[in-house]
Amino acid sequence: MNTPFAKPMGEVVPLPLPGNQPDTPDPSQDDPGPELDTPAAAIVPDQTSPDAVDADVDTSFEVQLDPDPGTDPEPVDDGLGYLLPDPDGDAYPVIPENLRSVGGVGEAIGRHFRRLAHRAAFHGVRAPRYLLLSVLWGVVGLWRLIDRQLSWWWVSEQDYLRSLAVAQGDSREWYKLHREVKETRRVRGWILAGQLFGVLAGVLLLVKAAPWWGWAAAAAVVVPWLAHLGRPADHPIIVPAMTVPRFRVLNHDVVLRAYYAAGLGHPDKPGQQVTFETTMSRTKEGEGSQVKVVLPHGTGFDAVVKAKDDLASGLDVAPSQVYLSHDQTSHRRHTLTVTDRDPLAVPAGKTPLLDCKPRNIWQPAPFGLDEHGRKVTLLLLWTSILVGAQPRKGKTFAARLLALFAALDPSVRISVVDGKKSSDWLKFRLIAHHFIWGDVPDPREGDPIPQLIAALAEIRKHINDVNTFLGTLSTDECPEGKLTEELCRKYPKKLFVWLLVMEEFQRYFELPDQDTNKEIAALLSDIKAAGPSSGVIVLSSSQKPSGVGAGDVGRLFNRYRDNHDVRFALKCGNRNVSDAVLGGDAYSEGFDASALPVGKPYLGVGYLYGAADYTPTVRTHLADHGDAEKILTAARNLRTRAGTLTGQAAGKDTGIPEQDVLADVLTVFGADPGLHWTDLADRLADQFPDRWADTTADAVSAQCRALGVPSVDVKRNGAKTPRKGCRKTAVQHAAHTTGATANR
């Protein structure tokens, strides 16, 4: 009995069922008549066949998942009559990606120049040592050369043969060898005499006619050669200036040993062997090895993710050198990549934004390098980004790097809300439409909570205005109903991109007043939900992405956090925090930010999830406080020329007074004629904790000296040794001078 199987193009062919076809035809079925449309479940297996099953056949597979042993695999039909291509592999680029731009060529030239300069400096410092060792080993080499030449002239290697002839009493052989050695010594003696004559003639020529540089040239040739002959083979005179990276040479046996040691299979149990779908090969970048692994049946990708550390131990490499890429077509298959060295410990370098050239928000922002050294960029438009990590792991620097890119586009309006009230975002006052600092009232900064609510309400109103205006445009002008670059150029006053930065946003969900929490949470949720199509980008960062708020506040907090499209997780404290930042599906795909390495070389390293089809491990570019100030100063100049400086950056009255350093210092001086910088810093922190809580003696000294207050020796409380500080009269004079200058 045959079961019909329809091919994609409509042709019906018989598909034999295993165990149901006799080896020879049954004579009684020469004329079976019309074929009955009998389902496969009704077919009775052949009980006489050795492959017969005991139970009724109730399942029929139309596609054979694995080919029979010894058969060649066939291409898989995609169901539309087309065969999936069998790629021969990707071709290497004719010109490497890092050399396709003037900046990349300059970077490569600079890198090689720095390497050569380091080698020159390294060997230059050690040149006297090299010279001394060369002379010493040159004397030893001269002695060895003389001994070698005398041994060659004497034909010492024939002594054994002549001794053997004497021991055997073979006088004829002895005389033959004796005559040969005498003749050889005579010929070699003339050769040695000629060599000696040539050396003496050369020395006399140098003595009589050669200038000093002739002696130097001869010594530069002869001394290194003699030193090479004289030095031991394991004691080089010139040591390497740079180390050669050590990397593990992998083969299939090493990989199998690692997988079995990690408990991902067993070499002796049937059906528990680990196999390979491809051969071991180098990565495209030439920085490691990769192979496609097939796990035993019943073992999935989750098991490999959990055993990653054990797998790295079996491979004898660091866990940060092991990368697993899931095959979307099979839970058993994945690609194992092992890099030659730890790629995450190599810094990505300074941000390319330091050229301070104008940027376009409609183009991707440079973010860093991935584990293979490839450039990682991130398109900010139509997305919202969540950055999460433990404190001091590079979270703020990573978020600020993206905001600096937006700052260099003068058409982008930026609102900065810094919940932790740090100095990291202070320079954004130069260009920010809103700048909200902290979450508690301050006599100089004002009350940040009403300012935040007003700023969020203004952004939400902008979203409504944009959507209303887009609704008035024709479908020819606005076919998708959302913002475009052409529309922003055509209507710059009404349509523009707006970046909202929420640093430590969880603080605004934990305010004492629950009604205020709900109001802020509702505004943020509305902006996050409706903002992207109107050109509003939300950039959020938090070191506490879970366990915030209760009831409606907690629900709105989770809604706001979970609706971010792109997640960047640096080192997290545990897996729960990692899942809160990256999302619940990230761990099953092999991404756990709590497993990222710890240490100074790994600051700014994290997983970029949701930005592309793959999740790179990114080493972010660096932009420190000085770099940020340089970029933001250039951004302000760009906005001034373009006429797009708005809000607080343009001098809009927000009720926030300027900070007066000298006034604060005079207030804490009291009746003391002089104070040490350390005492002054402590008094400022005690009396004005809102703005001087984290200050240091060096910081206070620098700010006062910048305003004209000299740093002098001050004795207090009968101390014999003076310490650096300032005098009250000097502060009063500087305050009077500063005030007079301001009045003029």
N, C-alpha and C positions, 0 to 999 in steps of 0.2 A: 504494500500500500504506500503511495507517495502522498506527501503533503505539498500542495502548491505554495510556491514562494514567489511573490511579485517583485521583479527588479524595478529600479527607478524609472526606466524608460517604457514600462508597460509589458515587457515580455515575461511570460509565466514559465518557470522552469521547475522541474521536480527537485525537491530537497529530501534526500533519504534520511530516515530516522535511524540512529545507531541502534543495533540490536534487533531491528524489525525487518531487515532485508536478508533473505536466504542467499547462500552462496550460489545455488543453482536454481533455475526457474522451476516452478511447479507445473507439471504437465497438465494438471487439471484446470489451470488458469490460462490456457492458450487464448481463449476468447473471453476476457473478463467482462465485456459489455461496457455500458456507460459507467464512467467513474463516479462513485458516490462522493458526495461532499461530506465526508466524515471528519469530525474534529479530531485533533491529535489525542485528546484525552480518552477517546474511545478505542484507540488502537491497543490490541493485546500484544505484548512482546513475545518474541519467539523463545519459548522455554528451552529449546534444544540448543540455542546459541550459547557459547561460553561467556558472552558478554551480557547475558540476559539479567534483568533485574528482578528481584523478588516481588516488589510492590508494583501496583499499577502505575503506568507512566502518566503523570499529570502535569508535566512541564515540558515545553518545547522551546529551545533556544534557536532563534532564527539567525543569529550572528555568532560565529565561533570566536570567543574572546582571545584565546591563545592558540597559535598555530601548533600543529602536530610536530613532535621532534623530528628533525631531519628535513623539514620542508622549508622552502624559502618564503619569507613573509611577503604578503602582497599589499599594495597600497589600499588604504581604506577609502571606500566610496562615501562621498559626503551626502548622498541622498538626492543629489540633483543631476547625476550623470557625470559629474566632474571628479577627477581624482585629486586628492590632496597632493601638493608638490612635495618632492623629496629633496630638500635643500642640500646643496653641496657644501654649505658653510658660508659664513659671511666673509667678504673680502676685506683685507686690511686697507685702510685709507691711503691714497697716494701721498697726501700731505697730512701729517698728524693734526688733530684738531687744535692742539695748543700752538701750532705754527701757522694757522690760517689767518691770523690778524697781525697787525703791526705791534700791538701790545704783547701778543704771545711770543713773537719773535724777539722782541726786546727783553721779555722776561727770561727766555731761554738763554740769550746771550749774557744777560746779567747773572744768571745762575752759574754758567760756566766761568764767567770772569771772576765771580766771588770764590769759586772753588779753586781756580788757579792762583788767585791772590792769597788764599789761605795756605796753599801749598808753598808758595814762595816765602811767605812770612814764617811758616813753620820750619822750613829748611834753612832759611836765612839766620834764624836765631841759633840753630844748631850747627852752623858752618864751622866755627872753631873746633868743635868736638869732632866733626867729620874729618877736618884737616889733621888733627893730632892722631886719630885712629888710622888714617891713611898712611901717615909716615911710619907709625909703629908696625903696622901689618905689612907695609912695603919692605921694611928691613927683613921681616920674617920671610916674605915672599922672595926677596933676593937670595937669601940663604937656601930656600927650598929649590929655587931655579938652578943655582950652582950645583946642589946635590943631585938634582934630577939629570942635569947635563953630564956630570961625571959618571953617574950610574949608566947612562945611555952609552957613553964612550967605552966604559969598561965591559960592556956586554955581560952584566952581572946575571942576567937570566939564564946564561949557559953554564953557570957553575954547577948546577944540579946534574946536568947531562954528563959533564966530565967526571964528576964524583961517582955517578952511576957506572960509567965505563971502568973506573978504577976498581970499584967494588966487584964488578963482574970479571975482572982480569982481561978485559978486551983492549989490548994495547993498540990495535989497529983503529978502533973507533976513537980511542983517546987522542991518537996523533991526528986523526982527521979533524976532530973538534978543535984541537989545539991550533992547527994551521988556519982553520976558518976564523977562530977568534982573533988570532994575530992579524990576519988580513983586515978583519972588520975594525979592529982597534986602530990600525994604521989609517984606514980611510976616514973613520970618524974623528981621529985626531986631527987630520988636516981640516976637516969641517969645523971642529971646535976652534982651531987656530984662526981660521978665516973669520969666524964669529967674533973672537976676541980682538982681532985686528980691526974689524969694522966698528966695534964698540969703542976702542981706543981712538980710532980716527975721528969718530963722531964727537967724542969728548974734547979732543984737541981742537976740532973745528969750532965747537961752541966756545972754548976758552979764548981762541984767537980772534974770531970774527963775529960771533953772535951777540946781539944786544941783550938787554935784560929780559925783554919780552920773548926772545928765543929760548932762554933758559926756562921761562915760565911755561911756554908752550910745550917744551920737551917734558917738563915735570908733570904737566897736566895730562900727558899721554902715558908716561912711564909709571908714575907713582900709583894711579888707580889700578893699572894692570898688575903691578907687583903686589899691591894691597889685596887684590882679588885672589892672587895665588897664595898669599900668606894667611888670610883670615880663615877661621873655621867655617864650614858650610852652614852651620846653624846660627852664626853671629854676623848678620849683615851690618855694614857700616852705616848705611843710610836707611833709616826706619821709615815705614809708611806714614804719611801725614793724615790719612783717613782710613777708617776701618772698612773692611769688606763685609757687607751684610751676610749674616748666616741664615740659611733657610733650609727647610726640611725637604728632601727629595722624596716625592711620593710615587708609589706604584699601586697596582691593584691589591697586592698582598698586604701592604701596609693599611690600606683602607679597610679591607676585610677584617684584619686583626682588630682595628679600632671599633668597627661596628659590632663584632662579636663580644669584645671586651665591655662595650656599653650595654650589652643585653638586648641588642636589636636583632638577634638571630642566633642560630647555632649551626656550626659547620657539619655536625654529625647526625642531626635529627632530620628525618625526611620532611621536606617542604619548608624548612626553616633556614635555608641558605639565602644569603644576600647575593644578588647578581648585579650586573652592570648593563645598561642600555647603550652606553657609548664607551669609547676608549679614553684613557687618561690623556688630557691635552692641556696646553697652556691657555691662560685667559687671553682675550684680545689685547689687553694692555701689557701682557707679558709680565704681570706682577704676581702670578700664582698659578695653581693647577686646579682643574675642575673635571668632574666626571658625573654622569647621570646614574643614580643608584636606584635599584628596584628592591624594595623591601619584601620580606616573606608575606604570604597571604595572612591577613589578620593583623598586620602591623602597619600603622598609618603614620602620617606626617607628624601628628601630635606627639607620638612617642620619640621621634627624633629630636623635636624641639626640647622636650623635657630632658633628654639625655645629651644635650649639646656640650655641657661641661665634661661629661665622661668621654664623649667622642673626641673632644680636643685633647684630653689626657691620653687617649689611645693613639692619637696622631702625633703626640709630643709637641704640641704647639699651644699658644695662648688661645683662650676662648674667643678673643676679639679677632683672631685670624680665621675663624671658621664661619662660613655663611651658607645658609640653606635656602634654596629657592623652590617653592612648591610647584609641582606640575598640576595645572588646573584640570587636566584630563584624567588624572589618576591619583588617588590618595596614597598609593604605595610608592609613587615615583617622585623624585626630587633631584635637584642638582646640588652637588656638594662642591663648594669653592673654598680652597685653602690658600690664603695669600702667603707670600714668601716672608713677609715681616708684618708687624702690627700696623695696619694702615691708619688706625685711629690716633696713634701717638704722633703722627706727622702733622704739624699745624698747616692749616689752609692758607695762612698768610693774611696780610692786611686786605681790607676791602678795596675793590676797584673803584669805589665811590670817591676815593681820595683825590681823583683827578678833578672833582667838583664841577664836572660838565653837566649840563641839563639832561634830565632823564624823562622818559615817557612812561606814565603810569599804565599805559595800554600794552607795554612790553614787559616780559618777565624780569624780575629783580634778581641780581646775583646774590646767592645765599651762602655757597660754600662748595666743598668737594665731597664726593661720596667715597665709599670704601675702595673704589677702584681708581680714584684720582680724577674722575670725570666731573665737570662743572655741574652744579645743581642750581637751577633757577626756579623761581616761584612767581607765577602770575597772581597778582594781588586782586585784580578785578574779579567780580562775581563770586568772591569767596570770603569766608571769615576764617581767621586763623587763631588757634588756641595754642599757647606755649605754656608748658608746665614742667616743673622740676623741683628738686630740693633747693634750699637756699645756697647761694654761692656756687652754682654749677653752670652759670652762663645764660640763665633764662632771660634776664633783662637785656643783656647785650644782644641776644638773638632777636628779641622783639624790636629793640631799638634799631638794629641793622635794617630791618624792613621799613621802619618808619623813616629812616634817613634816605632811603631810595625815593619814597613818596615826597619827601621834603624837597628834593632836587627837581621835581616837576612843579613849576610855579602855578599851574592851574589847579593843583590839589589843595583843598582846604583841610586843615588838620586840627583835631581837638585831642588834647592829651589830658588824661585823668590818672594821676599817680596816687594810688591808695596808700602806698607805704611811705610817701613823703621823703623820698631819697633825693640825692643830688644827680642821679643818673639821667633824669629827664629835664633838668633845670634849663639847659641851653635851648630847649624847644620853645622857650618863651620868645625867642627871636622870630619865630614864624607861626606860632600856634594861634588859631582863632580863639580857642578856649584853652586855658591852662589851669587845671584844678589840682591843688596840692594838698593831699591828706584827707582826713575825715573828721577832724575836730576843729572847732572855731579857733581863730587866731586873730589877735588885735591888729596885726599887720596884713595878714592874708585874707581876712574876712572869714565868713562861714562857708566852708566848701560844699556842704550838703545842698543848700538852696542854689548855689552856683551850678552844681552837677544836675539838679533837676531842671533848671532853666536851660542848660546846654543840651540835655537829652531831649527836652521838649522842642527846642529849636531844630535839632536834627530830625526829629519825627515830623515836624511841620515841613521841613525841606523835602522829606520823602513824599509826603502827600502832595506838595506843590509840584514836584517833578512828575509824579504819576499823573496828576491832573493835566499838566502841560503836555505830556506825551500823548494823553488821550485826545487832545485837540489836533494832533498832527495826522496827516493822511497816511494810509498804509504804504504809499510809495516812499514817503519820507521816513517813516518809522515802521518798517515791516514787521519787526518782532515785538514791538511794544515795549522796548527797553532802551536804555541809554546806549549810544554809539559814539565813537570818536568824532565822526563827522558832525553829529548833532551838537556835541560839546564845543566844537570850533565855530559852529554856526550861531549858537545861542549861549555864549560864555557866561552871561550874567545869570541865566536861569538854570543852566545845566552844567554841572561840574562834579568831579569826583570828591568825595568827602571821606577822610580816614579818621576813625574813632579809635583811639588807643585807650585801653582799660588795663592799667597796671595794677596787679593784685585786686582784681575786681571783686573778690569774695568779701572784702572788707565792707563794701557797700550793701551787702546782704545781711550783715551782722550788726547793724546799728541798734542802739537801745530802743528806738521808736519803731514798732512793728509796722505802723502805717507808712512810715517813710520807706522802710524796707520794701514793702509791697509796691509802693509807687515807683521806686527806682527799678525794681525787678520787672514790673510791667513795661516800663519804658524801654529797658534794654531788650526784653523779649520781643517787643514790637519792632524795634529797630533791626534786631537780628533777623526777624522773619521777613520783613518787607524791604529792608535796605539794599540787598545786593542788586536787584534789578534797577534800582534808582542810582546806582553808583556809590553807595555807602559801604565802605570796607570796615569791618570790625576786627581789630587786632587785640586779643585778650591774653593776659598772662596771669598765672597764679601758682603759688606754692602749696595751696590747699584746695584742690579741685573737687573735694567731696566732703560730705558731712557738714554742710553749711545750711543753716536755717531750718525751719520746721513748718509744717502745714503748707499754706499757699506759698510762702517765701521759699521753702525748700523745693517745692514743685517747680516754681519759676526759675530758681537757680539751676536745677538739673536740666530744665528745658533750654535755658540759655547756654549752658555748657555743652550739652549733647548735640546742639544744632550747628556747631562749628564744622565747616566742611573740611578744613585742613588742620591736622594736629602735628605739633612738634614737641616730642617728649625727650628731655634730657634726663640725666640720672635721677631716678625716683627712689623713694625710701622703700617701697614694697610693691608687690604686684598689683594690689588693689588701687594704689595711686596711679600706677602705670595704665591700668585699664580705664581709670577715670579720665585720663588725658587722651589716650589713644583710642579708646572705645573697646567694647567687649570682644570684638572679633579679632583684634590685633594679636592677642596672645596665641590663639589657635593657628595664626599664620606665622608664628615664630618670632614675635616682637614683644619683648618684655623690657621696658626701660629700667626696671630695677636691677637687671643683669648687666647693664652697661658698666664698663670699667671705671674705677675710681682713681683720682690723682690729678695733679696739675696738668700733665700732658693731655688729659681727656676733657678739659673744660670746653664747653661749647659743642660737645658731641651728642647727637641725639638721633632719634628716628623721625623722619618726615613722612607721615602717614596721610593718605588721601589725596595727595597732590598729583599723582600719576598712577599708572598701572602697577608700578613696582614701588617698594618702600625702601629708599636708600638710607644708609647710616651716614649722616651728614656731619662733616667738620666745618662749622660755620666760620666765615671770615671774621676778622677782628677789627673792631672800631672802638678804641678806648675813648676816654673823656676828651682828650686833646683832639683826636680825629673827629669826634662828633662835633666839637665846637668849630673846627675848620669847615666841615661840611655844612653845618647850619648857618655859619656866617655867609658862605657862598650862596646858600639857598635864600637867605634874606635879600642878598643883592639881586638875585634873579627875580624875586617877587617884587622888589621895589621897582626894577626896570619894567616889569610886566604890568605893574599896577594891580597886583593881586594880594597885597598885604592887607589883611582884614583883622577885625576883632582886637583882642588884647595886644597882638603884635603890632598893630597899627596905632596903638595909643588909645584905644577905646576905654572910656572910664568904666571900670568894673568895681570901684570901691575898695581896691586892694592897695594899701600904701606901700611904698618902697621900704626895704629894710635899711635901717640906719645903724651901721656898725659902731660908729663913734658914740652915738647917743646911748646905746646899750652898754658900751664899755664904761662911759662916765657914770652911768647909773649904778653899776656894781662896784665902782671904786670906793664909794663912801668917803670916809675921812682919811684914808690911806694916801700918803704922797706917792707911793710907788708899789707896784705889784709884779710878782714873777708871772711869766706867761702861763705856767701851770696853775697858779692860784686864780688867775684871771679866767682861764678856761673853765675851772670848776665853778666859779661864781656865776659865770654866764649860763652854764648848764643847769645850775640850781634855780636861778631866778627866771630864766627864759627857756624852759625845757622844750617848748614847742619848736624853737628854731635853733637852739644851741645844744640839744641833747647829746649829739654824737660828736661834738667838736673836740679838737685836740689843741695842745699848746702850740704846735707848729702851725695849725690852721689859723688860730687867732693871731699869731705873730705875723703870718704872711698877709692877712687882710689889713691889719693895722699898719704895717710897714708900707703897704701899697697906698694907703691914705696919708702917708707922710709922718707917721709916728715912728721914731727911731727905736731900735732895740739896744738897750744899754744894760750895764751891770747894776743890779739892785740888791741891797742888803736889807733884810727884814728880820725882826724878832731876835736881834742880837747875834745873827749868824756871822761867823768869821769869814766864810767864803761867799762872795757875791754870786748871784745867778742872773741869767738873762731875763729881762722884763721891760717894763716901760714906766714912765712917770706920768702922773696925772696932769701936770702942767703941759707936757708935750701933747697929750690927747686933747686938752682944751684948745691949745694953739692950732692943732690940725683941724679940729671941728670949726673953729672960727674962720680959718683960711678957706676951708671947703665951703662953708656957708657964704662967705663973701664972694667967692668965685661963682657960686650958683646964682647969687643975686645979680651979679653983672651979666 
